[in-house]
Amino acid sequence: MITIKTEEQIQGMKAAGEILCKTHLAIRRILHPGLTTLSVDAFAEAFMHYKDALPEQKGYEGFPYALCMSVNDEVCHGFPGERRLMEGDILSIDNVVRYRDYLADSCWSYAIGTLSDEDEKLMAVTKEALYRGVEAIRPGNRLVAIGEAIQPFVEAQGFSVVRDFIGHGIGKEMHEEPQVLHYVTKQRGIRLRENMVLTVEPMINAGDWHVTLDANGWTARTKDGKKSCQYEHTIAVRADGPEILTEQDNTSLTEEEIAWIDSYKL
């Protein structure tokens, strides 16, 4: 069932979104070649607890980590582990925060060291695709408007849009209706209504859009072995346009938070 959120609920999700954004800003301060993805996961979980928030993904349907950390050809739901980040990696970090019973969901991608020109383009196109999709979130628009804003743009740049994983409504539960497709279909979907809250999270591949699933039952990776990238926001549908609840540019770390980060032993 699709739920229309109250203003109190949206403000609660916005507060969760601020902690989520601070978590990403904190991660950005510590990322460098040589770190294990497991150490980044532990750091992020500790930071969320420091902010009195919980990593909603941990334990969700058995998922064992605070973050989904997908590197290079991993499309989504990558497991943190002893793998060390290397120069030229693309790292996508998907994070869901629960704060005072409200949720926010966002994925952000990071360049580890210096990337090739093609990888830089992949990251730039994916981020642009996200914001093009966000701009289509307006009352009265059909859901398909999001895919119409994303797929033609991405394919014109020589990349492809993953079909197997999509965006979703979010509220008291991590995954609610409606399903949000990042590609065009004949099914135009519902009309968006004010105070719906949903995610847009395009996963863009350098090669073909098809994926395979690892033996762990979670991690998807590109079938052709080429790199993938993802960006995601949680967005409230507003009368005057989309309100992004997970916009990192709208927040910053305090001196106290920076001191906590600097004191953390990686």
Phi, psi and omega in degrees: 000137177276128181252140172265123187278149172282165178296324178298318179295318180296319179294325175295319177292327177294322177294319175297321179297325179295318178293321176301314179297318179297325177298316178293321177296323177294316178301318181302328182287337186251351183292135173194158177304141179105336177291143171278149178294331178294323179292326177293320178299315180296319178299313182296318179297318178297320180294318178298318177296321176302326179268016179061032179241167182238145174280102187296333183290331184294118181092351180293114183050032177091001179295128192267004188233165179283329183236150161269124183235107187248126186244127172059258184277356175284122185279315181195165175061032177292142179273127168299149181194202182276000176301133179264135177294140184237155175307128178094358177286147165256122182244120176254125183243115179258128188222131174240126183249135169251124179224118181050044175073016176242150185244151169216149189222128177204143172243139177225146181250148187227138173273127176266109184070215183264132180260162170290163179301320181295320180290323175298319178296317179302315180295317182295318180294320180296316178295318178297321178299319177304308186289331173295319177296318179300319183296340179278356184273090181220145180306134180095336177290146173283154179304326183297342179300331179293310177297325179294333178279337188261305191300310181298322179298312183297314184291330176293339179268000177091012180247180182227156182257123178297137181260336191285339183230138192223174173277182190195163167290160179212146181192246174288335177247153181296318182240113177234172172285151006269166169282137184245108181272144179258014180223169187268134174227169176287339177279114187278342175080178181292165169273137179289142179237150181304137178075012159291151174231130182211171177250147167240126189211061183299135172252119189244129181257145176290332179245231181287155184277349183289148182231164171235161182249133178290168181295339179288353178080001183239307192285121175262142178221161182296139182292328182268002177082002179278165187286158178227161181212150180216141167228149184210142171231155165264130188228136172262136177280120182239159182301325183259013178128180183288141172248114180279123182267357183230036183275113183296331180293345182268005180219171178205161178277141176279166177300322179296317179294319178297320178297321178297315180300314183293336181272349182288135181266106179285000000 
